[in-house]
Amino acid sequence: MAEFLTDIRTIRDRARREIDKGPVTDAYGADLNRVILVLNEALATEIVCTLRYKRHYYTATGLYSEPVAAEFLQHAQEEEQHADKLAQRIVQLGGEPDFNPDTLTRRAHAEYDDSADLIEMIKENLVAERVAIAAYTEIAQWIGAGDPTTRRIFEELLAQEEEHADDMRGLLERIPRDQPGV
């Protein structure tokens, strides 16, 4: 086991001297401002994904729409939980979560979609999940050991986005494309 680099008295003194920084200590090894910016981009992504899934939930029609719409609603709720986790972390790091609707789609990694066709809805949701997976993988790797808490949040989100992508792929595989009412 490695030795402590700093004696406990120095750690205590710094903790008292920099109390206004909350959980961000000298041990924080990431670029704080950039991490907050990246968290806000991910927040925008999750909000856009929530809105896309909600729209698809309400507008899905056709023979197979009921179970697909139920999946869309579940994913919308989980994306909203992701947004809440990201906003909480931004505040914890001393930043401000950006919920500005005027800039959401420009800041988001994934795109909003208003497809009317059930198969197209599923495909667009799968594309968005794949975008989030790629982005969150890169973010987790970029953060590395500099901010383990934020990295773990992205790893948790990544695992759920992978489940969402698998769900969408499964829906595409189960719905026959040559049936009326699809």
C-alpha positions as CSV (number, residue, x, y, z in Angstrom):
1,M,0.0,0.0,0.0
2,A,1.3,3.4,-0.9
3,E,2.1,6.1,1.7
4,F,0.0,9.2,2.0
5,L,1.5,12.0,0.1
6,T,0.2,14.6,2.5
7,D,0.1,14.4,6.3
8,I,-3.3,14.5,7.9
9,R,-2.7,17.9,9.6
10,T,-2.1,19.5,6.1
11,I,-5.3,17.8,4.8
12,R,-7.3,19.1,7.8
13,D,-5.9,22.7,7.4
14,R,-6.7,22.7,3.6
15,A,-10.2,21.4,4.4
16,R,-10.9,24.3,6.8
17,R,-9.2,26.9,4.6
18,E,-11.1,25.9,1.4
19,I,-14.5,25.0,3.0
20,D,-16.3,27.0,0.3
21,K,-15.2,24.5,-2.4
22,G,-17.5,21.8,-0.9
23,P,-16.4,18.3,-2.1
24,V,-13.7,19.7,-4.5
25,T,-10.4,19.3,-2.8
26,D,-6.8,19.5,-3.9
27,A,-7.0,15.8,-4.6
28,Y,-9.5,16.6,-7.5
29,G,-7.4,15.8,-10.6
30,A,-9.7,16.8,-13.5
31,D,-10.3,20.1,-15.2
32,L,-13.3,21.2,-13.1
33,N,-14.7,23.7,-15.6
34,R,-14.4,21.3,-18.5
35,V,-16.0,18.5,-16.5
36,I,-19.0,20.8,-15.7
37,L,-19.3,21.7,-19.4
38,V,-19.2,18.0,-20.4
39,L,-21.8,17.2,-17.7
40,N,-24.0,20.0,-19.0
41,E,-23.7,18.5,-22.6
42,A,-24.7,15.1,-21.2
43,L,-27.6,16.7,-19.3
44,A,-28.8,18.2,-22.6
45,T,-28.5,14.8,-24.2
46,E,-30.6,13.1,-21.5
47,I,-33.3,15.8,-21.7
48,V,-33.5,15.6,-25.5
49,C,-33.7,11.8,-25.2
50,T,-36.4,12.1,-22.6
51,L,-38.4,14.3,-24.9
52,R,-37.9,12.1,-27.9
53,Y,-39.0,9.0,-26.1
54,K,-42.0,10.8,-24.6
55,R,-43.1,12.0,-28.1
56,H,-42.7,8.5,-29.5
57,Y,-44.6,7.1,-26.5
58,Y,-47.6,9.4,-27.2
59,T,-47.5,9.1,-31.0
60,A,-46.8,5.4,-31.5
61,T,-49.5,3.7,-33.5
62,G,-50.1,0.4,-35.3
63,L,-50.6,-3.2,-34.5
64,Y,-47.4,-3.5,-32.4
65,S,-47.4,-0.1,-30.9
66,E,-48.6,-1.0,-27.4
67,P,-45.6,-2.9,-26.1
68,V,-43.2,-0.6,-28.0
69,A,-44.8,2.5,-26.5
70,A,-44.5,0.9,-23.1
71,E,-40.8,0.5,-23.7
72,F,-40.5,4.1,-24.9
73,L,-42.2,5.3,-21.7
74,Q,-39.9,3.3,-19.5
75,H,-36.8,4.6,-21.3
76,A,-38.1,8.2,-21.0
77,Q,-38.4,7.8,-17.3
78,E,-34.9,6.3,-17.0
79,E,-33.4,9.1,-19.2
80,E,-35.1,11.6,-16.9
81,Q,-33.4,9.9,-13.9
82,H,-30.1,10.2,-15.8
83,A,-30.7,13.9,-16.2
84,D,-31.4,14.3,-12.5
85,K,-28.1,12.5,-11.6
86,L,-26.1,14.7,-14.0
87,A,-27.7,17.9,-12.7
88,Q,-27.1,16.9,-9.1
89,R,-23.4,16.2,-9.9
90,I,-23.0,19.6,-11.6
91,V,-24.4,21.4,-8.5
92,Q,-22.2,19.2,-6.2
93,L,-19.1,20.4,-8.2
94,G,-20.2,24.0,-7.8
95,G,-21.6,24.5,-11.3
96,E,-25.1,25.3,-12.6
97,P,-27.1,22.8,-14.6
98,D,-28.1,24.3,-17.9
99,F,-31.8,23.6,-18.6
100,N,-32.1,26.4,-21.2
101,P,-34.6,25.0,-23.8
102,D,-33.3,27.5,-26.4
103,T,-30.0,25.7,-26.6
104,L,-30.8,22.1,-25.6
105,T,-30.6,20.5,-29.1
106,R,-27.4,22.3,-30.0
107,R,-25.7,21.1,-26.8
108,A,-27.0,17.5,-26.9
109,H,-25.1,14.6,-28.4
110,A,-28.2,12.9,-29.6
111,E,-30.9,14.4,-31.8
112,Y,-34.6,14.9,-31.3
113,D,-36.8,12.9,-33.7
114,D,-40.5,13.3,-34.6
115,S,-40.9,10.2,-36.8
116,A,-44.4,9.0,-37.3
117,D,-43.5,5.4,-38.4
118,L,-43.1,2.9,-35.5
119,I,-40.0,1.2,-37.1
120,E,-38.4,4.6,-37.7
121,M,-39.1,5.6,-34.1
122,I,-37.3,2.5,-32.9
123,K,-34.4,3.0,-35.3
124,E,-34.0,6.7,-34.2
125,N,-34.0,5.7,-30.6
126,L,-31.4,3.0,-31.3
127,V,-29.2,5.6,-33.1
128,A,-29.5,8.0,-30.2
129,E,-28.6,5.3,-27.7
130,R,-25.5,4.3,-29.8
131,V,-24.5,8.0,-29.8
132,A,-24.8,8.2,-26.0
133,I,-22.9,4.9,-25.6
134,A,-20.0,6.2,-27.8
135,A,-20.0,9.7,-26.1
136,Y,-20.2,8.3,-22.5
137,T,-17.5,5.7,-23.1
138,E,-15.2,8.5,-24.3
139,I,-16.1,10.7,-21.4
140,A,-15.5,8.0,-18.8
141,Q,-12.1,7.3,-20.4
142,W,-11.2,11.0,-20.6
143,I,-12.1,11.6,-16.9
144,G,-10.1,8.6,-15.8
145,A,-8.9,8.8,-12.3
146,G,-9.2,12.7,-12.2
147,D,-12.8,12.5,-10.9
148,P,-13.7,9.0,-10.0
149,T,-17.2,10.0,-8.8
150,T,-18.2,11.6,-12.1
151,R,-16.5,8.7,-14.0
152,R,-18.7,6.2,-12.1
153,I,-21.8,8.2,-12.9
154,F,-21.0,8.0,-16.6
155,E,-20.2,4.3,-16.3
156,E,-23.7,3.8,-14.6
157,L,-25.4,5.8,-17.4
158,L,-23.4,3.9,-20.0
159,A,-24.6,0.5,-18.7
160,Q,-28.2,1.6,-18.9
161,E,-27.8,3.2,-22.3
162,E,-26.4,-0.2,-23.5
163,E,-29.5,-1.9,-22.1
164,H,-31.7,0.6,-23.9
165,A,-29.8,0.0,-27.2
166,D,-30.3,-3.8,-26.7
167,D,-34.0,-3.2,-26.0
168,M,-34.4,-1.2,-29.2
169,R,-32.5,-3.8,-31.3
170,G,-34.7,-6.5,-29.8
171,L,-37.8,-4.6,-30.8
172,L,-36.5,-4.2,-34.3
173,E,-35.9,-7.9,-34.5
174,R,-39.4,-8.9,-33.2
175,I,-41.6,-6.6,-35.3
176,P,-42.3,-8.0,-38.8
177,R,-41.7,-5.3,-41.4
178,D,-44.0,-6.6,-44.0
179,Q,-47.2,-6.5,-41.9
180,P,-49.9,-3.9,-42.3
181,G,-50.2,-1.5,-39.3
182,V,-46.5,-1.5,-38.5
